[in-house]
Amino acid sequence: MTREPDRYAVTGYPVKHSFSPFIHGMFAKQTKQRMTYRLLEIAPEQLADQVTNFFADGGKGMNVTIPHKQAVFPLCKYRTPRAEIAGAVNTLAIQPDDELLGDNTDGAGLVVDLLTNLRLKLRESRILLLGAGGAARGVLGPLLEQAPALLHVVNRDKTKANALLGEFHRLGELLAGGFDDVQSEPYDLIINATAASLQGEVPPITGAAVGRQTTCYDMAYSKEDTAFVKWANEQGTGHAEVGWGMLVEQAAEAFLLWRGVRPDTTPVLAAVRSPTPVLQEAPQNAPK
């Protein structure tokens, strides 16, 4: 009897926009893995039950996106050190005892994209991180590991940014505050970890934070420039980037956890960046 392909999914609310099925479909073909990967939209009030049902029905792994990254944290009996540090989970994997392992690959994916794909220097750099939610939590630890001269976290609600300062200050040089606390001296790197781009908005920070030496990076991804990227270009940034690289690199980290092999991200990144629209129903089964 032929064994059924292993089943994986991505959940969020909403999740229809996700390119994860296409990305993991390419990974599966490249590495010859027998697996399927689908979208699974779950409302917050149904999250625990639906996630439990997916794995009880034989699911092997799941990616988790907005707004569920912190909500799935307590569902995991086991957590990787980077998930514990983040206090948020973006990758779930079933374990031999049928319990869940939670991981957070966001920060690793972002750092690989910044260092390897964009060839930025993070050590001794001045970094501004916009936002204090699950997306920001996932990248703070890995960014601080790069020993920047300054990592400044700002948020609309100052209390949330200050809470992160209390949790993460032991890992490196960290400041926190509100959007009006952004310094008027240009930063080397500004990362938008807010959901503002999903609404076509830009966090209300001063344009004086942007200079020709500044790279502006939106963790959101889009075939068109996001509102943040457009704003950054208007302020005279040296380079502005949407989050395709982070999306692909964090997916590769999750794939490694699930399948024990790290795929080559170069052709996948080229595919998702292509101006030709990428179909969500791209093949997801690897050949036998």
C-alpha positions in Angstrom: 0.0 0.0 0.0 1.3 3.5 -0.9 1.8 5.7 2.0 -0.1 9.0 2.0 2.0 12.1 1.7 2.8 13.9 5.0 0.5 16.8 5.6 1.5 20.4 6.5 -0.4 23.7 6.6 -0.1 27.4 7.3 -2.7 29.1 9.6 -3.6 32.7 10.1 -6.6 35.0 10.1 -6.7 35.9 7.3 -4.4 33.6 5.4 -5.6 33.7 1.8 -2.7 36.0 0.8 0.0 33.5 2.0 2.7 32.3 -0.5 3.8 29.6 1.9 2.0 26.8 -0.1 3.9 27.8 -3.2 7.3 28.1 -1.4 7.0 24.8 0.4 5.8 23.2 -2.8 9.0 24.3 -4.5 11.1 23.1 -1.5 9.4 19.7 -1.7 10.0 19.2 -5.4 13.6 20.4 -5.0 14.4 17.9 -2.2 12.1 15.1 -3.4 9.9 15.1 -0.3 6.4 13.4 -0.3 4.2 16.0 1.3 1.3 18.3 0.9 0.9 21.9 2.2 -2.3 23.9 2.3 -3.9 27.0 3.7 -5.9 26.7 6.9 -7.7 29.8 7.9 -8.7 29.7 11.6 -10.5 32.4 13.6 -8.9 33.2 16.9 -11.7 31.7 19.0 -11.3 28.3 17.2 -7.5 28.2 17.2 -6.8 25.7 19.9 -9.5 23.2 18.8 -8.6 23.4 15.1 -4.8 23.1 15.7 -5.4 20.1 17.9 -7.7 18.5 15.3 -5.2 19.0 12.5 -2.5 17.1 14.4 -4.8 14.5 15.8 -5.8 13.7 12.2 -2.2 13.0 11.2 -0.8 16.5 10.4 3.0 16.7 10.7 3.7 20.4 10.9 2.2 23.8 10.7 3.3 27.4 10.1 1.6 30.1 12.1 1.2 33.7 11.0 -0.7 36.8 12.2 -2.5 36.9 14.6 -1.8 33.5 16.1 2.0 33.5 16.9 1.6 34.2 20.6 -1.7 32.3 21.0 -0.2 29.0 20.0 2.7 29.3 22.4 0.9 27.7 25.3 -0.3 24.8 23.1 3.3 23.5 22.8 4.7 21.1 25.4 8.2 21.6 24.0 9.7 24.8 22.7 13.1 25.6 21.1 15.3 28.2 22.9 14.6 30.8 20.2 10.8 30.3 20.7 11.2 30.7 24.4 13.2 33.9 24.0 10.6 35.3 21.5 7.6 34.2 23.6 6.0 33.5 20.2 5.8 30.5 17.8 5.6 30.5 14.0 6.3 26.8 13.4 4.7 23.7 15.0 6.0 20.1 14.6 4.4 16.9 16.0 6.8 14.9 18.2 7.0 11.1 18.7 4.9 11.3 21.9 2.2 13.2 19.9 3.0 16.4 21.7 3.8 19.7 19.9 7.2 21.3 19.5 7.1 25.1 18.9 9.8 27.0 17.1 10.3 30.5 15.9 12.2 30.8 12.6 11.3 34.5 11.9 14.4 36.0 13.4 16.7 33.5 11.8 15.1 34.0 8.4 15.4 37.8 8.7 19.0 37.7 9.7 19.9 35.4 6.9 18.2 37.7 4.4 19.9 40.8 5.8 23.4 39.3 6.0 23.5 36.9 3.1 21.0 38.2 0.5 21.3 41.9 1.1 24.9 41.8 2.4 24.3 44.3 5.2 26.6 44.8 8.2 24.6 44.5 11.4 27.5 44.5 14.0 27.8 48.0 15.5 24.9 49.3 13.4 22.0 51.4 14.6 18.7 49.6 14.1 15.2 50.9 14.5 12.5 48.3 14.9 8.9 49.5 14.4 6.3 47.5 16.4 6.1 45.4 19.5 3.8 42.5 18.6 4.5 38.9 17.7 6.5 39.8 14.6 8.8 42.0 16.6 9.2 39.5 19.4 10.3 36.9 16.9 13.3 38.9 15.5 14.5 40.8 18.6 16.7 37.9 19.9 18.5 37.1 16.6 19.0 40.8 15.9 20.6 41.4 19.3 22.9 38.4 18.7 24.4 40.3 15.9 25.7 42.9 18.4 24.3 46.1 16.9 25.5 49.4 18.6 21.8 50.2 19.2 18.5 48.4 18.7 15.6 50.9 19.3 12.1 49.4 19.6 9.2 51.8 19.2 5.5 51.2 19.1 2.2 53.2 19.1 1.6 51.9 22.6 4.8 52.7 24.6 3.9 50.3 27.3 4.2 47.3 24.9 7.6 48.5 23.7 8.8 49.0 27.3 7.6 45.5 28.2 9.9 44.2 25.5 12.8 46.2 26.9 12.2 44.5 30.3 12.3 41.1 28.6 15.2 41.5 26.2 17.6 44.1 27.6 19.9 41.3 29.0 20.6 40.2 25.4 22.1 43.5 24.2 21.9 47.3 23.8 18.2 48.0 23.6 16.0 51.2 23.9 12.3 51.4 23.8 9.6 54.1 23.4 6.8 55.4 21.3 6.8 56.5 17.7 7.4 60.1 18.8 10.7 58.9 20.5 12.4 58.0 17.2 15.7 59.8 16.9 16.1 62.5 14.3 19.6 61.1 13.4 19.4 58.6 10.5 19.6 54.9 11.5 21.5 52.3 9.5 18.5 49.9 9.3 14.8 50.5 9.9 12.6 47.4 10.1 8.8 47.7 9.9 7.4 44.9 12.0 3.9 46.5 12.3 0.8 45.4 10.4 0.4 48.9 9.0 1.3 47.9 5.5 -1.5 45.5 5.4 -3.9 48.5 5.7 -1.8 50.6 3.3 -0.6 52.8 6.2 2.8 53.9 7.5 3.8 54.1 11.2 3.9 57.9 12.1 7.7 58.4 12.6 9.9 61.3 11.6 11.5 61.2 8.1 14.7 62.5 9.7 15.3 58.9 10.8 16.0 58.0 7.2 19.2 58.9 5.3 21.1 57.8 2.3 23.0 55.2 4.4 19.7 53.8 5.7 18.2 50.5 4.5 14.4 50.4 5.1 13.0 46.9 5.4 9.3 46.0 5.5 8.6 42.6 7.0 5.3 42.6 5.0 5.6 41.3 1.4 3.8 42.4 -1.8 4.2 42.3 -5.5 3.9 46.1 -5.4 5.9 48.4 -3.1 4.2 48.6 0.3 3.2 51.9 1.8 6.3 51.8 4.0 8.6 51.2 1.1 7.0 54.1 -0.8 7.4 56.3 2.2 11.0 55.3 2.7 11.8 56.1 -0.9 10.2 59.5 -0.5 12.4 60.2 2.5 15.6 59.5 0.4 16.5 56.0 1.8 19.5 54.3 0.3 17.6 51.1 -0.2 14.1 49.8 0.5 13.1 46.2 0.6 9.9 44.2 1.1 10.0 41.0 3.1 10.2 38.3 0.4 13.7 37.2 1.5 12.6 36.8 5.2 9.5 34.9 4.1 11.6 32.4 2.1 14.4 32.0 4.5 12.2 31.5 7.6 10.3 28.9 5.5 13.6 27.1 4.8 14.3 27.0 8.5 10.9 25.4 9.2 11.4 23.0 6.3 14.7 21.9 7.9 13.0 21.3 11.2 10.3 19.2 9.6 12.2 17.3 6.9 15.8 17.3 8.1 17.1 19.0 4.9 17.6 22.7 4.2 16.5 23.6 0.6 18.3 26.0 -1.7 16.4 29.3 -1.3 17.9 31.1 -4.3 15.6 29.8 -7.0 12.5 30.1 -4.7 13.4 33.7 -3.9 13.7 34.5 -7.6 10.3 32.9 -8.3 8.4 34.8 -5.6 10.1 38.1 -6.6 9.2 37.5 -10.3 6.8 40.1 -11.7 4.8 37.2 -13.2 1.9 36.5 -10.7 2.5 33.3 -8.7 -0.5 31.0 -8.5 -1.5 29.8 -5.1 -2.5 26.4 -6.5 1.1 25.6 -7.6 1.9 21.9 -7.3 2.6 20.9 -3.7 3.4 17.2 -4.0 6.9 16.0 -4.7 7.3 13.2 -7.2 7.4 9.7 -5.9 
